[in-house]
Amino acid sequence: MVDISKYSKRPKSELVINRGRYEQYNLRENPFPSSPFVNPKSNDARNNGEIYEPSIRDKENKSIEENFFQVPQSDPNHLRLGYIMDTSYIGRGNGKSAFLVNLQKKINQDFGLSISNELNKCFAIIIVPEPGGKTKTFESFIDLLFESVLESKIIDDSLLSLHLESIINLDETFNPGEYFSDENDLKNKLQSPNWYTENNFDPRKIAQQILANPYLQNLPQDFPLFSYTFLLFQPVNQNDFKKYYQNLKRGKAKLEFIFSHLVTLFLAAGFNGAYIFVDDFERVPDFQSERQKRDFALELRTCLFDGLYTNSKVGFYNLILVLHAGVPRLIQSAWEQSGLEQRSPIFSKVTSKNVIRFEKINLEDVYSLIQKYLQAYRIDQLDSDKISPFTQDAIAMIAELSEFNASKILKMAYEVLERAVDTNTAQISLDFVLAIDEATQLTEQRQVSGISEAETKDLMKESE
C-alpha cells in the first residue's frame, strides 16, 4: 500500500512569519540612500533623483526659468552661458545634481514648450566631466558632450520629427492621432520600414521631402543624413552619426560637426535651442595649468559667442556650469583673460541674471526632504504624523549635526533608522539621535587614540 500521508502531515517545526524589518514604522524599506550621491542611471529611486521635493528649490527654479527658459531663443541677447553656484562651503551634497536631473526631465517632457509658453522648443542634456583630469582639454570636453547627446537619443528624436513633418507635408489629411496611440507607438512605427509600405507612404518621396528642408542645404555631402537608401528605405539613425563622428579628424572637423552641422540638424527638426548642464565642472580646471585654463576658456568663447560656427551665430546651445563654492577662483584669471567674463560675468559685484545662487537649505526644507523620502516608501499613506518614526526635534538635530547638508542629512537618517531597527526602538527621538552621535564619536576617538595608547617597545634595547 502506498503511503500518502506526506500530503496531510505537517512538520513539527513550523515557520513563523515575522514582520518585515521596517514594517513597524509603516515602511517597505529604509527610504534613505546609504550612499546619497545622485546616479541618474541607477534603477533605485533613492539614488537616481526620482525622489525629489521641488519646493526646496523654488527660488532657484524660478530664477533659471525666468532668466533662461522663458527668454526667446530668437532674442540675440539671450543668455548663452550661465552658472549654478553653490553659496555653501560645507562641501558636496547640497542637492545640485538632483536639481539638474529633475530640470532635465521637466524640459525633455515636452522639449520645454510648456515652460516657455511655446516660445522655445529645446532639449536638455547633462554632462559630468570624468575625474582624474580625463576631461581637461576642450577636445575631450566636446567628446563628452557628444556622448551625452547620443545617450539622450535626441538625434533619433530629431530624425523622427523630420519623418513625421514630411508625411504631414505630403498628405494634408494625415492625422497622427489616428495612426499612433502614444509616443512609444509613434517611435516604433516611424522606425519600421514596413509601416510606411503598409500605409501606402512612398519612401522615396518622404526621403526627398526630408532632404528638401531648407536648413539642410549647406551641409557637407558626407553628412550621415544623406546616406538614405531610397529604394530599400533604410533610414539613418544615430548609430550612423556615432560612426561618422568617430571617423572625423580631431580638432576643427569635430568642432564644425558639433557646433555647426549638428546644430543645423536640430534646427531642421524644429528645435531652436538646447540646455547643456555641466555638473561637477571643477573636474575640468582642477587638472589644468593656467595656460590650459586660458585656452579652454578661449575655445569656449569662440564656440559660444564669436566664432563662425552656426551655434556662435544663433546661440543654440545654452551652457550652464555647476560650480561648487571656491571653484570660481580657479577660473577667474582664465575667464578675464579670454574675455568670457565680459560676455558672461561671474565675478561681478552686481547681481547677474546668468548666476543662479544655490543656497543652503533651512530647517523647514529638511522636514520636507525627510517627509518626501518617507512618503515614497510608506506601506500605507498616513494622514497625520508624516515624519514618523522621527520626531521634529530628532530631525532638527540630524540637520544640525549634518551642517544642513542634504547628502549628509539623508545618510545620517539612513544610519539612525538602521540603528532604531536593530534596537527595536519605536520612536526616533532627540535623545536617541544624540546617543547615536555620542557613540559614534567615542568609537572614532578610540580608533584614533588606539595607536598612542598601545604599549611601546624599545627596539634598540631588544636588538642588543
FENURLIN-V867653 format. One record per residue. RES is the residue in one letter. PSI is psi in whole degrees, -180 to 180 (none if undefined). D_LAST is the distance of its C-alpha to the last C-alpha in whole Angstrom. Layout:
res->[RES,RES]
psi->[PSI,PSI]
d_last->[D_LAST,D_LAST]
This chain:
res->[M,V,D,I,S,K,Y,S,K,R,P,K,S,E,L,V,I,N,R,G,R,Y,E,Q,Y,N,L,R,E,N,P,F,P,S,S,P,F,V,N,P,K,S,N,D,A,R,N,N,G,E,I,Y,E,P,S,I,R,D,K,E,N,K,S,I,E,E,N,F,F,Q,V,P,Q,S,D,P,N,H,L,R,L,G,Y,I,M,D,T,S,Y,I,G,R,G,N,G,K,S,A,F,L,V,N,L,Q,K,K,I,N,Q,D,F,G,L,S,I,S,N,E,L,N,K,C,F,A,I,I,I,V,P,E,P,G,G,K,T,K,T,F,E,S,F,I,D,L,L,F,E,S,V,L,E,S,K,I,I,D,D,S,L,L,S,L,H,L,E,S,I,I,N,L,D,E,T,F,N,P,G,E,Y,F,S,D,E,N,D,L,K,N,K,L,Q,S,P,N,W,Y,T,E,N,N,F,D,P,R,K,I,A,Q,Q,I,L,A,N,P,Y,L,Q,N,L,P,Q,D,F,P,L,F,S,Y,T,F,L,L,F,Q,P,V,N,Q,N,D,F,K,K,Y,Y,Q,N,L,K,R,G,K,A,K,L,E,F,I,F,S,H,L,V,T,L,F,L,A,A,G,F,N,G,A,Y,I,F,V,D,D,F,E,R,V,P,D,F,Q,S,E,R,Q,K,R,D,F,A,L,E,L,R,T,C,L,F,D,G,L,Y,T,N,S,K,V,G,F,Y,N,L,I,L,V,L,H,A,G,V,P,R,L,I,Q,S,A,W,E,Q,S,G,L,E,Q,R,S,P,I,F,S,K,V,T,S,K,N,V,I,R,F,E,K,I,N,L,E,D,V,Y,S,L,I,Q,K,Y,L,Q,A,Y,R,I,D,Q,L,D,S,D,K,I,S,P,F,T,Q,D,A,I,A,M,I,A,E,L,S,E,F,N,A,S,K,I,L,K,M,A,Y,E,V,L,E,R,A,V,D,T,N,T,A,Q,I,S,L,D,F,V,L,A,I,D,E,A,T,Q,L,T,E,Q,R,Q,V,S,G,I,S,E,A,E,T,K,D,L,M,K,E,S,E]
psi->[134,131,116,15,-19,-22,-20,-20,149,153,150,-26,100,146,146,125,107,167,154,157,-38,9,-32,-20,11,39,141,-39,176,116,-10,146,137,-27,91,53,135,129,98,-22,-9,148,-5,120,-24,-19,-16,7,1,-36,109,135,99,-26,-25,-30,35,-44,-48,-41,-42,-42,-45,-31,-45,-39,-20,-63,-35,2,128,134,-22,-15,117,-19,11,149,125,-19,122,175,132,110,121,133,-6,139,21,7,-171,167,26,5,12,-41,-42,-37,-45,-46,-42,-30,-44,-44,-43,-41,-49,-14,-42,29,39,7,-43,-39,-38,10,39,15,-36,146,103,153,167,139,159,130,135,104,145,147,168,14,12,-15,38,-17,155,-33,-45,-31,-41,-38,-43,-38,-46,-36,-40,-35,-45,-42,-33,-15,25,-24,-45,-41,-39,-42,-38,-41,-41,-40,-46,-43,-39,-42,-44,-40,-33,-27,100,-19,-3,126,107,-33,-24,-18,-26,130,-32,-175,-43,-38,-41,-47,-44,-41,-44,-17,1,116,-34,-33,-37,-46,-37,-26,17,38,125,112,-38,-45,-38,-46,-43,-37,-41,-48,-11,-6,126,-30,-24,1,-24,14,154,151,-20,7,137,-31,-24,8,20,138,100,-46,-43,-13,67,91,148,158,-178,-14,-34,-37,-38,-47,-40,-46,-41,-27,-7,148,148,157,-129,-41,-43,-37,-42,-37,-49,-44,-6,-63,-44,-38,-41,-41,-46,-40,-42,-33,-1,-1,148,10,172,147,122,107,127,100,153,47,-24,-18,-17,-63,-20,-29,11,147,171,-38,-41,-37,-44,-44,-42,-46,-39,-44,-38,-43,-42,-46,-29,-34,-52,-7,-178,7,154,-39,-41,-33,-34,-14,48,-52,130,110,128,112,134,119,124,157,134,-20,-39,-37,-25,-29,0,-49,-45,-40,-40,-43,-33,-16,-1,-32,-33,-34,-35,81,140,-22,4,140,-22,140,124,140,-25,-2,116,110,126,103,161,141,157,-178,-40,-37,-39,-44,-45,-40,-49,-44,-39,-43,-41,-44,-35,-20,17,142,-48,131,133,140,-26,168,55,-9,6,139,8,147,163,-40,-37,-44,-41,-39,-39,-42,-42,-45,-26,7,30,31,122,-45,-44,-37,-47,-40,-42,-38,-40,-49,-39,-42,-39,-42,-36,-41,-45,-32,7,43,124,-37,137,103,177,-45,-37,-43,-43,-39,-41,-43,-42,-43,-39,-43,-41,-40,-45,-40,-41,-38,-39,-42,-7,-36,-45,-26,-11,149,139,155,142,97,-30,-43,-39,-34,-26,none]
d_last->[87,84,82,82,80,77,79,80,77,74,71,70,67,68,66,66,67,65,65,64,60,62,65,65,65,68,66,66,62,60,62,59,57,53,52,55,56,59,59,63,63,61,64,62,64,61,60,63,64,67,67,68,69,72,73,69,70,73,73,71,73,76,75,74,78,80,78,77,79,82,83,85,83,87,86,85,83,81,77,75,72,70,67,66,63,61,61,58,55,53,52,54,56,59,61,62,62,64,66,67,67,70,72,72,73,76,77,77,79,82,80,81,85,85,82,84,87,88,88,85,83,80,77,73,70,66,64,60,58,55,52,49,52,54,57,56,59,63,64,61,63,66,65,63,67,69,66,67,71,71,69,71,74,76,77,79,80,82,83,85,87,88,89,91,92,94,96,97,98,100,102,103,103,100,98,94,95,97,94,91,90,87,84,82,86,87,84,84,88,87,85,87,89,91,92,94,96,97,98,100,98,98,95,96,98,95,92,95,95,92,91,94,92,93,89,88,90,88,85,84,86,82,82,81,84,86,85,87,89,92,94,91,90,86,85,82,79,76,74,77,75,72,72,74,72,69,71,72,70,68,69,72,74,71,72,76,76,74,75,79,80,78,79,83,82,82,85,87,86,87,83,83,80,76,73,70,67,64,61,58,59,56,54,56,56,52,51,54,54,56,59,58,59,62,63,63,65,68,68,69,71,73,73,74,76,77,77,80,79,81,79,78,82,83,79,79,75,74,70,69,65,63,60,58,57,56,57,60,58,56,60,62,61,62,65,67,67,68,71,70,70,73,74,72,71,67,66,70,70,73,73,74,75,73,70,69,67,65,65,62,64,65,65,68,67,64,66,68,65,64,67,68,65,66,69,69,67,69,71,74,75,75,77,75,72,71,67,67,64,63,64,65,62,60,61,61,57,56,58,56,53,53,54,58,56,58,56,53,56,57,53,53,56,55,52,54,56,54,52,56,56,53,54,58,58,62,62,60,60,58,56,55,54,52,50,49,48,46,44,44,42,40,39,38,36,34,33,32,30,28,25,25,25,23,20,17,13,10,9,7,5,5,4,0]
